[in-house]
């Protein structure tokens, strides 16, 4: 299939929200993209629900420049947002032109790595989603970033960076698939409508 030569890495960390990236990981696997779950070290982690996660490999074992896409879930990134190894790994992926997709607090993590500077992004660390004290605490992360003013825009792509609000995991998944050339825009829009509960006759007529 079309994705056989591609490799995706999903960055796991304690307190991440795995449901935000489950759709894209499933879709990529469907296209025969090799999907690896990576973390700072290979050890048991727990997502925000308490679900136990075991990474396939450590980031030290994965050359980020050789990936097709890096996917960063949200959650609570406190365990890694100041980790030089994780931040450096994300920077190297970006510098190599690898597609980087981040959703919810994952956007804060890539911003901490310097990936958002000079780029158009969206994030939910602002009103009406975040309390004033949190907005102030993380305000430095957005220095140099061009934050989308329209709060109805759930997903923003600027070059090789895709950022998304937490309530848009399906649109996030579709944007990554389009960026990788696995879906065209029309197909992505139809699939997004279908996954959100709509009846899309064109998809049913296909099969």
Secondary structure, 3 states (H helix, E strand, C coil): CCCCCCEEEEECCCCECCHHHHHHHHHHHHCCCEEEEEECCCCEEECCCCCEEECCEEHHHCCHHHCCEEEECCECHHHCCCCHHHHHHHHHHHHCCCEEEEECHHHHHHHHCCCCCCCEECCCCCCCCCCHHHHHHCHHHHCCCEECCCCCCCEEEECCEEEECCCCHHHHHHHHHHHCCCCCHHHHHHHHHHHCCCCCHHHHHHC
